[in-house]
């Protein structure tokens, strides 16, 4: 029987593991690639965890970029010792291919740089795509790939033998939760139910109370801050196309770092924290619930087993957390 931990004990344990495994690998200045400029709050929590982790390092982040960004500045700033760090999450697959294509582009552009892909779930619906991915990375043994669950780790060992591989908890567990205000008296139930292609319809959701508040991360797109970003980006793209400038990318980077990222993090925390009973099909709603010290969490698996694999790897001894598959 595994030693049972409460949420706070588990959070501390996983944060310590992240630091123990990754800190020795980052021994020079770095760049963070593939920032999540989208409305998936879980990806923003990972991003925030990465940034809070970086604050504990004695090195600088020289540049950050999303998959839609311009790599010209990265070319100017990069040095032989610069480490390329790739945002973690659940996009090392053929479900969300744009991120994989961006990783390929960056790695091929800087073939001699040391690279670390932060903890990912590895999943390919089509084995031919997995074969192609493994073939690409076989030429770049300078790339270390981190898995965030044991199934993904098994795939890396079998298909990516030329690349160093590590089993590391999700980077959201590196978040510094002390800087966020907390709800005084959580009550009621919430069901964070995903509305994308990872939703698993075959599960019995009858455990969710009928009076639970039901939502998904996507509501954040209705905030005025997102409307502003869309409008300004449209005008910025027109401006750049006429004058040959790169203002739009620069403005987008600033806006995401200073407005939308902190908005997303606070929105996710405020959403989960005011409820006592958490039901979710989103892995990061469960992770955030653990980070917030919740003791009544029900996690329903996603379409391809990402959540259940992560649960079995790291969270199966958390008091008050239950998995339904």
C-alpha positions in Angstrom: 0.0 0.0 0.0 1.4 3.4 -0.9 1.9 6.0 1.8 -1.2 8.2 1.8 -0.6 12.0 1.6 -2.8 15.0 1.8 -2.8 17.5 -1.0 -0.3 19.8 0.6 2.2 16.9 1.3 1.9 15.7 -2.3 2.4 19.1 -3.7 5.6 19.6 -1.7 6.8 16.1 -2.7 6.3 16.6 -6.4 7.8 20.1 -6.4 10.9 18.7 -4.7 11.2 16.0 -7.4 11.0 18.5 -10.2 13.8 20.6 -8.7 15.9 17.5 -7.9 15.7 16.2 -11.5 15.7 19.3 -13.6 17.9 21.9 -11.7 21.2 20.0 -12.4 20.4 20.0 -16.2 20.0 23.7 -16.5 23.5 25.1 -16.0 23.5 28.1 -18.3 21.2 30.7 -19.8 18.2 29.4 -21.7 15.3 30.1 -24.0 11.7 28.9 -23.4 10.0 27.8 -26.6 6.4 27.1 -27.6 4.6 29.3 -25.1 0.8 28.5 -24.9 -0.8 31.5 -26.3 -4.3 30.0 -26.1 -7.3 29.7 -23.7 -6.4 26.3 -22.2 -6.0 27.3 -18.6 -4.2 24.0 -17.8 -1.4 25.0 -20.2 -1.1 28.4 -18.6 -0.7 26.7 -15.2 2.2 24.6 -16.6 3.7 27.8 -18.0 3.4 29.6 -14.6 5.0 26.6 -12.9 7.9 26.8 -15.4 8.4 30.5 -14.7 8.3 30.0 -10.9 10.8 27.1 -11.3 13.1 29.4 -13.3 13.1 32.0 -10.5 15.0 29.4 -8.4 17.8 29.2 -11.0 20.9 31.4 -11.2 20.5 31.7 -15.0 18.6 34.0 -17.3 15.7 33.4 -19.7 17.2 35.1 -22.8 14.0 34.8 -24.9 10.5 33.2 -25.0 8.4 32.5 -28.0 5.1 30.7 -29.0 4.8 28.4 -32.0 3.4 31.4 -34.0 6.4 33.7 -33.1 9.3 35.0 -35.1 12.6 33.2 -34.5 14.7 36.0 -35.9 15.4 37.4 -32.4 16.3 34.0 -31.1 18.9 33.7 -33.8 20.5 37.0 -32.7 20.5 36.1 -29.0 21.5 32.5 -29.0 25.0 31.4 -27.9 26.6 28.0 -28.1 25.9 27.3 -24.4 22.3 28.4 -24.5 19.8 25.7 -23.6 16.5 25.4 -25.5 13.6 24.5 -23.2 10.3 23.5 -24.6 7.0 24.0 -22.8 5.6 20.8 -21.3 2.0 19.5 -21.5 0.0 17.2 -23.6 1.0 18.0 -27.2 3.7 15.5 -27.9 1.2 13.6 -30.1 -0.7 13.7 -33.4 -3.7 15.3 -31.9 -2.2 18.8 -31.8 0.4 18.7 -34.5 1.3 22.4 -34.8 3.4 22.1 -31.6 5.4 19.1 -32.9 6.1 20.9 -36.1 7.4 23.9 -34.2 9.7 21.7 -32.1 11.0 20.2 -35.3 11.6 23.6 -36.8 13.5 25.0 -33.8 15.6 21.8 -33.3 16.5 21.7 -37.0 17.4 25.4 -37.0 19.7 25.0 -33.9 20.9 21.4 -34.3 23.9 21.8 -31.9 22.0 23.3 -29.0 21.3 21.3 -25.9 17.5 20.9 -25.7 15.1 19.8 -22.9 11.4 19.1 -23.6 9.6 19.6 -20.3 7.3 16.9 -19.0 4.9 15.6 -21.7 2.3 13.0 -22.2 3.3 10.9 -25.3 0.5 9.6 -27.4 0.0 8.9 -31.1 -3.2 7.6 -32.6 -1.4 6.5 -35.8 1.8 4.4 -35.2 3.2 5.7 -38.5 3.2 9.2 -37.0 5.1 7.9 -33.9 7.6 6.2 -36.2 8.2 9.5 -38.1 8.6 11.4 -34.8 11.1 8.9 -33.5 13.0 9.0 -36.8 13.3 12.8 -36.5 14.6 12.8 -32.9 17.0 9.9 -33.6 19.2 12.5 -35.4 19.3 14.8 -32.4 20.7 13.0 -29.3 21.2 16.5 -27.8 17.5 16.6 -27.0 16.4 15.3 -23.6 12.7 14.4 -23.5 10.8 14.4 -20.2 7.7 12.2 -19.7 5.1 13.0 -17.1 3.7 9.5 -16.7 5.1 5.9 -16.8 3.3 5.0 -20.0 4.9 7.9 -21.8 8.2 6.9 -20.3 7.8 3.4 -21.8 7.2 4.9 -25.2 10.3 7.0 -25.0 12.5 4.1 -24.0 11.2 1.9 -26.8 10.9 4.4 -29.6 13.5 7.2 -28.7 16.5 5.2 -27.5 19.0 7.9 -28.8 17.4 10.6 -26.6 17.9 10.8 -22.9 14.6 10.4 -21.2 13.4 11.4 -17.7 10.2 10.8 -15.7 9.2 14.2 -14.2 6.0 15.4 -12.6 3.9 18.0 -14.4 5.5 21.5 -14.2 2.3 23.0 -12.7 3.5 21.5 -9.4 6.4 23.9 -9.4 3.9 26.9 -9.0 4.4 29.2 -6.1 0.9 29.2 -4.6 1.7 31.5 -1.8 1.2 34.6 -3.9 -2.5 34.0 -4.6 -5.5 34.9 -2.5 -7.6 32.0 -1.3 -11.4 31.6 -0.8 -12.3 31.7 2.9 -15.2 29.3 2.9 -15.4 27.0 -0.1 -18.8 25.3 -0.7 -20.8 23.5 -3.3 -19.7 21.5 -6.3 -18.2 22.2 -9.6 -17.9 20.0 -12.7 -15.1 21.2 -15.0 -16.1 19.3 -18.2 -13.9 19.5 -21.2 -15.6 20.3 -24.5 -12.9 19.3 -27.0 -11.9 16.1 -28.7 -10.3 14.7 -25.6 -13.7 14.4 -23.8 -14.6 10.7 -23.1 -18.3 10.1 -23.6 -18.3 6.5 -22.5 -17.8 7.2 -18.8 -20.6 7.2 -16.3 -20.8 10.7 -14.9 -23.7 10.0 -12.6 -21.6 10.8 -9.5 -21.6 14.5 -10.4 -24.3 16.2 -8.3 -27.3 17.5 -10.2 -26.7 21.0 -8.6 -23.0 21.2 -9.6 -21.9 24.2 -11.5 -20.8 23.0 -15.0 -18.2 24.8 -17.0 -15.0 24.4 -19.1 -11.9 26.4 -19.5 -13.2 27.9 -22.8 -15.3 30.6 -21.0 -12.1 32.6 -20.6 -12.3 33.6 -24.3 -15.3 35.7 -23.5 -13.3 38.0 -21.2 -12.8 41.5 -22.5 -9.0 41.1 -22.3 -9.2 38.4 -25.0 -11.4 40.6 -27.2 -8.8 43.4 -26.9 -6.0 41.0 -27.9 -7.9 39.8 -31.0 -8.7 43.3 -32.1 -5.2 44.7 -31.6 -3.6 41.6 -33.2 -5.8 42.1 -36.4 -4.7 45.8 -36.7 -1.1 44.8 -35.8 -0.9 42.2 -38.6 -2.2 44.9 -41.1 0.4 47.3 -39.8 3.3 44.9 -40.1 2.2 43.7 -43.6 2.3 47.3 -44.9 5.5 48.5 -43.2 7.5 45.2 -43.0 7.8 45.5 -39.2 7.4 42.9 -36.4 5.3 44.9 -34.0 2.5 42.4 -33.8 4.7 39.6 -32.5 6.4 41.9 -30.0 3.0 43.2 -28.7 1.6 39.7 -28.5 4.5 38.5 -26.4 4.1 41.5 -24.0 0.3 41.1 -23.7 0.4 37.4 -23.0 3.2 37.8 -20.4 1.7 40.8 -18.6 -2.0 40.5 -19.1 -3.4 37.1 -20.3 -1.1 34.7 -18.5 -1.7 36.2 -15.0 -5.4 36.6 -15.9 -5.6 32.9 -16.8 -3.9 31.7 -13.7 -6.0 33.8 -11.4 -9.2 32.9 -13.2 -8.4 29.1 -12.9 -7.6 29.5 -9.2 -10.7 31.6 -8.4 -12.9 29.2 -10.3 -11.7 26.0 -8.5 -11.0 27.5 -5.0 -14.5 28.6 -4.1 -15.9 25.1 -4.4 -15.5 22.3 -1.8 -16.2 19.4 -4.1 -14.4 19.1 -7.5 -15.4 16.9 -10.4 -13.5 17.2 -13.6 -12.6 15.7 -16.9 -9.6 18.0 -17.1 -6.4 16.8 -15.6 -5.2 20.2 -14.7 -8.4 21.1 -12.8 -7.5 18.1 -10.6 -3.9 19.1 -10.4 -4.9 22.7 -9.4 -7.3 21.2 -6.8 -4.4 19.4 -5.3 -2.3 22.5 -5.4 -5.1 24.3 -3.6 -5.3 21.7 -0.8 -8.7 20.3 -1.8 -9.7 17.0 -0.2 -12.7 16.0 -2.3 -11.7 15.6 -5.9 -13.1 13.3 -8.6 -11.1 13.0 -11.8 -12.7 11.4 -14.9 -10.3 10.0 -17.5 -9.9 11.7 -20.9 -10.3 10.1 -24.3 -6.9 8.4 -24.5 -5.9 7.7 -20.9 -3.8 10.8 -20.3 -5.4 11.6 -16.9 -5.5 8.0 -15.6 -1.8 7.4 -16.5 -0.8 10.6 -14.7 -2.9 9.7 -11.7 -1.4 6.2 -11.5 2.1 7.6 -11.8 1.9 10.5 -9.3 -1.5 10.9 -7.6 -2.9 7.5 -6.6 -1.9 8.1 -2.9 -3.5 11.5 -2.5 -6.1 11.6 0.2 -9.6 12.5 -1.1 -8.7 12.2 -4.8 -10.6 9.5 -6.8 -10.2 8.4 -10.4 -13.0 7.2 -12.6 -12.2 5.5 -15.9 
